[in-house]
């Protein structure tokens, strides 16, 4: 698994400054309350990135562990945590080989379409099995995925330019044989002047329909699966752009 995230890790939070992590944390907390396991204390944040959601869930009183493949993203998270009175263990590992003992966590979460980075359905099933293995019986797995429909209709030929105080980002996506290729160019201001450093990288994501995801979860040992249109409690559908799943 390559690591394009480390190339932009230092600037990730500024590029994503419009993302409302507080709203995301509240939504996750609501879904956690809907799971049969009570109480939920220990959470694994899978693909925890720079720690934005982990920190907010920790502030809610949960015991949070972060796991991410990207060393660059984890480095930023550790720096962020160094000046906060929060203890959040951070681990570098692959989704498909989660290095924790069985039944250690009350819940596992993964947000911001992180699992769309898994391009092979067989590897997605193996990841789900790994997650099921580290969950206590009845513990919820909460995650979101961009749908196949979204990639085919909304991402197939998209160009977007965004600007922050110190960055200009250009996003170009192309849909090819079930995979979205996101060609990302980032210009970073140097010393607050008029010169910019240019960074190029490519992200790849596969879309998954709710029916596919439900089938994979059942194959991995989850008995109950609920799908929601993202940030709502309305049913997630094939033509939803992003679907959030609650499985246990």
C-alpha positions as CSV (number, residue, x, y, z in Angstrom):
1,X,0.0,0.0,0.0
2,X,1.5,3.3,-1.1
3,X,1.3,6.4,1.1
4,X,0.4,9.6,-0.8
5,X,-1.0,11.1,2.4
6,X,2.5,11.5,3.9
7,X,3.3,13.9,1.0
8,X,0.6,16.3,2.2
9,X,0.3,15.4,5.9
10,X,1.9,18.7,7.1
11,X,-0.7,20.7,5.2
12,X,-3.7,18.3,5.5
13,X,-5.5,20.2,8.3
14,X,-5.4,23.5,6.5
15,X,-6.5,22.0,3.2
16,X,-9.5,20.3,5.1
17,X,-10.3,23.4,7.2
18,X,-13.9,23.4,6.1
19,X,-14.6,19.9,7.4
20,X,-16.8,20.0,10.5
21,X,-15.2,17.4,12.8
22,X,-17.4,18.5,15.7
23,X,-20.5,17.5,13.7
24,X,-18.8,14.2,12.7
25,X,-18.0,13.4,16.3
26,X,-21.6,14.1,17.4
27,X,-22.9,11.9,14.7
28,X,-20.5,9.0,15.6
29,X,-21.6,9.4,19.3
30,X,-25.2,9.2,18.3
31,X,-24.6,6.0,16.3
32,X,-22.6,4.5,19.2
33,X,-25.6,5.0,21.4
34,X,-27.7,2.9,19.1
35,X,-25.5,-0.2,19.4
36,X,-26.6,-3.0,21.8
37,X,-23.3,-3.1,23.7
38,X,-23.4,-0.9,26.8
39,X,-21.4,0.9,28.0
40,X,-19.0,1.8,25.2
41,X,-15.7,3.0,26.6
42,X,-12.7,1.9,24.4
43,X,-12.7,2.9,20.7
44,X,-10.3,2.2,17.9
45,X,-10.2,5.0,15.3
46,X,-9.1,3.2,12.1
47,X,-7.3,5.5,9.7
48,X,-7.2,8.2,12.4
49,X,-5.1,10.6,10.2
50,X,-4.0,13.7,12.0
51,X,-6.2,12.9,15.0
52,X,-9.0,15.4,14.5
53,X,-11.8,12.9,15.3
54,X,-9.8,11.0,17.9
55,X,-9.3,14.1,20.0
56,X,-12.9,15.1,19.9
57,X,-14.1,11.6,21.0
58,X,-11.5,11.6,23.7
59,X,-13.0,14.9,24.9
60,X,-16.4,13.1,25.1
61,X,-14.8,10.8,27.6
62,X,-14.0,7.7,25.5
63,X,-10.7,5.9,25.7
64,X,-9.4,6.2,22.1
65,X,-6.7,4.4,20.2
66,X,-5.6,5.7,16.8
67,X,-4.4,3.6,13.9
68,X,-3.1,4.8,10.5
69,X,-0.9,3.5,7.8
70,X,0.6,6.9,7.0
71,X,3.6,7.8,9.1
72,X,3.4,11.4,8.0
73,X,-0.2,11.7,9.2
74,X,0.7,10.1,12.5
75,X,3.6,12.4,13.0
76,X,1.3,15.4,12.7
77,X,-1.2,13.8,15.1
78,X,1.6,13.2,17.7
79,X,2.7,16.8,17.4
80,X,-0.8,18.0,17.9
81,X,-1.3,15.8,21.0
82,X,2.0,16.8,22.6
83,X,0.6,20.1,23.9
84,X,-2.7,18.6,25.0
85,X,-3.4,16.7,28.3
86,X,-4.8,13.7,26.2
87,X,-3.5,10.2,26.2
88,X,-4.3,8.7,22.8
89,X,-2.0,5.8,21.7
90,X,-1.2,6.0,18.0
91,X,-0.1,2.9,16.0
92,X,1.1,2.6,12.4
93,X,-0.4,-0.4,10.7
94,X,-2.2,-1.7,7.7
95,X,-6.0,-2.0,7.8
96,X,-5.7,-5.7,6.8
97,X,-3.4,-6.6,9.7
98,X,-4.6,-4.9,12.9
99,X,-2.1,-5.5,15.6
100,X,-4.4,-5.8,18.6
101,X,-5.5,-8.7,20.6
102,X,-9.0,-10.2,20.1
103,X,-12.1,-8.5,21.7
104,X,-10.1,-5.5,22.9
105,X,-12.4,-2.7,21.8
106,X,-16.0,-1.8,22.5
107,X,-16.2,0.0,19.1
108,X,-14.3,0.5,15.9
109,X,-14.8,3.6,13.7
110,X,-13.4,4.7,10.4
111,X,-14.5,8.0,8.8
112,X,-14.1,10.3,5.8
113,X,-14.3,7.4,3.2
114,X,-10.9,6.0,4.4
115,X,-11.9,2.5,3.6
116,X,-12.6,3.5,-0.1
117,X,-8.8,3.3,-0.4
118,X,-9.2,-0.5,-0.3
119,X,-9.5,-1.3,-4.0
120,X,-10.0,-5.1,-3.9
121,X,-13.3,-6.5,-2.5
122,X,-11.4,-9.6,-1.1
123,X,-9.1,-7.2,0.9
124,X,-12.2,-5.3,2.1
125,X,-13.7,-8.6,3.4
126,X,-10.4,-9.4,5.2
127,X,-10.3,-5.9,6.7
128,X,-13.9,-6.4,8.0
129,X,-12.8,-9.8,9.5
130,X,-9.8,-8.1,11.2
131,X,-12.2,-5.5,12.7
132,X,-14.7,-8.0,13.8
133,X,-11.9,-9.9,15.6
134,X,-10.8,-7.0,17.7
135,X,-14.4,-6.1,18.7
136,X,-16.2,-7.3,21.8
137,X,-19.3,-9.3,21.0
138,X,-22.1,-6.8,20.1
139,X,-19.6,-3.9,19.7
140,X,-20.4,-1.5,16.8
141,X,-18.3,-0.9,13.7
142,X,-19.2,2.5,12.3
143,X,-17.7,3.7,9.0
144,X,-18.6,5.6,5.9
145,X,-18.0,4.9,2.2
146,X,-18.5,6.8,-1.0
147,X,-20.8,4.8,-3.3
148,X,-20.2,3.4,-6.7
149,X,-23.1,5.6,-7.9
150,X,-21.4,8.7,-6.6
151,X,-18.1,7.9,-8.4
152,X,-19.8,7.1,-11.7
153,X,-22.0,10.2,-11.7
154,X,-20.5,12.9,-9.5
155,X,-16.7,12.1,-9.5
156,X,-16.3,10.7,-13.1
157,X,-14.8,13.9,-14.5
158,X,-14.5,16.5,-11.8
159,X,-12.2,19.5,-11.4
160,X,-12.2,21.6,-8.3
161,X,-9.9,24.4,-7.0
162,X,-9.8,25.5,-3.4
163,X,-7.7,28.2,-1.6
164,X,-6.8,28.7,2.0
165,X,-4.5,31.3,3.6
166,X,-1.4,29.3,2.7
167,X,-2.5,26.7,0.1
168,X,-4.1,26.4,-3.3
169,X,-5.3,22.9,-4.1
170,X,-6.4,21.5,-7.4
171,X,-8.5,18.3,-7.5
172,X,-9.1,16.4,-10.7
173,X,-10.9,13.1,-10.7
174,X,-11.3,10.5,-13.4
175,X,-13.4,7.4,-13.2
176,X,-11.8,4.3,-14.9
177,X,-13.0,0.7,-14.6
178,X,-14.6,1.1,-11.2
179,X,-11.8,3.2,-9.7
180,X,-11.6,6.9,-9.1
181,X,-8.2,8.4,-9.7
182,X,-7.9,11.7,-7.8
183,X,-5.0,13.8,-9.2
184,X,-4.2,16.2,-6.5
185,X,-1.9,19.2,-6.9
186,X,-1.1,21.3,-3.9
187,X,0.7,24.7,-3.9
188,X,2.0,25.7,-0.5
189,X,3.0,29.3,0.2
190,X,6.7,29.7,1.1
191,X,7.4,32.1,4.1
192,X,4.1,33.9,3.6
193,X,5.3,35.4,0.4
194,X,4.4,35.1,-3.3
195,X,6.4,31.9,-3.9
196,X,4.7,28.5,-3.7
197,X,6.0,24.9,-3.4
198,X,4.3,22.4,-5.7
199,X,3.3,18.9,-4.6
200,X,1.7,16.3,-6.9
201,X,0.2,13.1,-5.8
202,X,-2.5,10.6,-6.8
203,X,-5.2,9.0,-4.6
204,X,-7.2,6.0,-5.7
205,X,-10.6,4.9,-4.4
206,X,-13.1,2.2,-5.2
207,X,-16.8,2.8,-4.8
208,X,-19.0,0.3,-3.0
209,X,-22.8,-0.1,-3.2
210,X,-24.7,-0.6,0.1
211,X,-25.7,-4.1,-1.1
212,X,-22.0,-5.0,-1.6
213,X,-21.0,-3.7,1.7
214,X,-23.8,-5.5,3.6
215,X,-22.8,-8.8,1.9
216,X,-19.1,-8.3,2.8
217,X,-19.9,-7.5,6.4
218,X,-22.1,-10.6,6.8
219,X,-19.2,-12.7,5.3
220,X,-16.9,-11.2,7.9
221,X,-19.2,-12.2,10.8
222,X,-21.4,-9.2,11.5
223,X,-25.0,-10.2,12.0
224,X,-26.7,-6.8,11.9
225,X,-26.0,-4.0,9.4
226,X,-27.7,-0.6,9.2
227,X,-27.0,1.9,6.5
228,X,-27.7,5.6,6.7
229,X,-27.5,8.5,4.3
230,X,-24.5,10.4,5.6
231,X,-25.0,12.6,8.7
232,X,-28.6,11.5,8.9
233,X,-30.6,8.5,10.3
234,X,-32.5,8.2,6.9
235,X,-31.8,5.0,5.0
236,X,-28.7,4.9,2.9
237,X,-29.5,4.0,-0.8
238,X,-27.7,3.0,-3.9
239,X,-27.9,6.6,-5.2
240,X,-26.7,8.2,-1.9
241,X,-23.4,10.0,-2.4
242,X,-22.0,8.7,0.9
243,X,-23.4,6.0,3.2
244,X,-22.6,5.5,6.9
245,X,-22.8,2.0,8.2
246,X,-23.5,0.7,11.7
247,X,-22.7,-3.0,12.0
248,X,-22.4,-5.3,15.0
